[in-house]
Amino acid sequence: QVQLVESGGGLVQPGGSLRLSCAASGTIFKIYTMAWYRQAPGKQRELVATTPSGGSTNYADSVKGRFTISRDNSRNTVYLQMNSLKPEDTAVYYCNAGLPIGSVWGQGTQVTVSS
């Protein structure tokens, strides 16, 4: 069984930064695409950024130039560096990993941007 555990969320002022981490544990043979999604109150879950196992990263237009996704394959970990945070970035952030057995989700970590 594979589990994803996110960390790094919290409360930050507008303009601040946070770094989210998501570590996969369990019996892992290969991880394809890793991604971050977010869901704000009353809204649908939306894709924030993706990093394929061998390819270029992609970002939602709303975070381009401010967020950076990266991964450490040796640690089965994906990161999301978030800079210049805005109140509209407030949401629960979820990690997702594509595995041979299917897609796996983390439990989510709350990010709140407020003064």
C-alpha positions in Angstrom: 0.0 0.0 0.0 1.3 3.4 -1.0 0.7 6.5 1.1 1.4 10.2 0.4 2.0 12.5 3.3 2.0 16.3 2.8 3.6 18.8 5.1 4.6 22.5 5.1 1.2 24.2 5.1 0.3 27.0 7.5 -0.6 30.7 7.9 1.3 33.3 5.9 0.9 36.9 5.1 0.3 38.1 1.6 3.6 38.3 -0.3 5.1 35.6 1.8 6.4 32.1 1.0 5.8 28.5 1.9 7.3 25.2 0.8 5.1 22.2 0.7 6.5 18.6 0.7 4.9 15.4 -0.2 6.6 12.1 0.6 5.4 8.7 -0.8 6.0 5.6 1.3 5.2 1.9 0.9 6.0 -0.5 -1.9 6.8 1.7 -4.8 8.1 0.4 -8.1 7.7 3.6 -10.1 6.0 6.9 -9.8 4.9 8.6 -13.1 3.5 12.1 -12.8 3.4 13.8 -9.5 1.2 16.8 -9.0 -0.2 19.4 -6.7 -3.9 20.3 -6.6 -5.8 22.7 -4.4 -9.4 23.1 -3.3 -10.7 26.4 -1.8 -13.9 26.5 0.2 -17.0 26.2 -2.0 -14.9 25.6 -5.1 -13.9 22.5 -7.2 -10.4 21.0 -6.8 -8.1 22.4 -9.4 -4.7 21.5 -10.8 -1.8 23.7 -9.6 1.3 22.1 -11.1 2.6 18.8 -12.5 6.0 17.2 -12.9 6.2 14.1 -15.1 8.8 11.5 -14.5 10.6 12.6 -17.6 9.4 15.8 -19.1 8.7 19.4 -18.5 6.7 20.8 -15.6 3.3 22.5 -16.1 1.5 25.2 -14.1 -1.9 26.7 -13.8 -1.9 30.2 -15.2 -2.8 31.6 -11.8 0.5 30.4 -10.3 2.9 30.8 -13.1 6.0 32.7 -12.1 5.2 32.4 -8.4 5.1 28.6 -7.7 7.8 26.0 -8.5 7.3 22.3 -8.5 10.2 19.9 -8.1 10.8 16.3 -7.3 13.5 14.1 -5.7 13.0 10.7 -7.2 15.6 9.1 -4.8 13.3 10.1 -1.9 9.9 9.7 -3.8 9.2 13.3 -2.8 7.6 16.2 -4.6 7.9 19.8 -3.5 5.9 23.0 -4.2 7.7 26.3 -3.5 5.2 29.0 -3.3 6.3 32.7 -3.4 4.4 36.0 -3.6 1.4 34.3 -2.0 -2.0 36.0 -2.4 -5.2 35.6 -0.4 -6.7 33.7 -3.3 -4.1 31.0 -2.9 -5.8 30.0 0.3 -6.9 26.4 0.0 -6.3 22.8 1.0 -3.4 21.6 -1.1 -3.3 17.9 -2.1 -0.5 15.9 -3.5 -1.2 13.3 -6.2 1.0 10.5 -7.6 0.4 8.4 -10.7 1.5 4.8 -10.0 1.2 1.5 -11.9 -1.6 0.6 -9.5 -3.4 3.9 -10.2 -3.7 7.4 -8.8 -3.0 8.0 -5.1 -3.9 11.1 -3.1 -2.5 12.6 0.1 -4.7 13.8 2.9 -4.1 17.5 2.2 -2.5 20.4 4.0 -4.1 23.8 4.7 -2.5 26.9 3.3 -4.0 30.2 4.5 -2.8 33.6 3.2 -4.1 36.4 5.3 -2.9 39.5 7.1 
